[in-house]
Amino acid sequence: MISQPDLILDHGQKRFMLGFFRVRFRQKLKTVWVQKPKEKKYSFSSNYYKIFLDIQRRCDFQISFSNFLLYVFFVLQYTIPIFLATIAGITAGNDLFVTFIQEFVSDDQAENIVKFFIFLISLLGTLFGTISATTNPSESYDNAAAFHNKFSEFKINLAIDMRNLELTNAMEEDYLQLLKQKNANLSELIQEYNQKRSIDKNQVGGDN
């Protein structure tokens, strides 16, 4: 049986512990609910936000276009030589090809089939040879890869420069000046890429 002093002692301990936890709980609440300084949000004025989006859309188009050409010229620079070598091999083995076809059809039909097939692949060979000489897939692939990287870098740098102006509380005139300069730089970059992709330039390079 528990004596009365023991009950009083236990009750005092409970009150002490309850008070201790109340103090700790209040300290936790103060720590949690202390308002932190709000970070400044990255916002644009409507006057130049549209200009920023226009420049960004132009850059995005060039990134997508150069990426598309990157895949096209990557395929062409390997498939065209292989295809031309295959055509040369089939043309050189004309007699063997005729002999093989004769196992299934008559001699005249076999010769006609082989002649038509050689004419068809020769036509395709001329077409692919012209494409290769005109576009120069290997050089065009390098140009597409280089300018894809340049346009991607331009887009990132544009966002960084806009952010830097926003952090320094720049005036609207500063934003407009930056966008004007960036637009001019993008136009020069596009013009440079167009000159690199010029068919006349590739033809001259191929003749040399």
Buried (B, 14 or more C-beta within 10 A) or exposed (E): EEEEEEEEEEEEEEEEEEEEEEEEEEEEEEEEEEEEEEEEEEEBEEEBEEBBEEBBEBBBEBBEBBBEBBEBBBEBBEEBBEBBEEBEEBEEEBEEBBEEBBEEEEEEEBBEBBEEBBEEBEEEBEEBBEEBBBBBBBBBBBBBBBBBEBBBEBBEEBEEBBEEBBEEEBEEEEBBEBBEEBBEBBEEBBEEBEEBBEEEEBBEEEEE
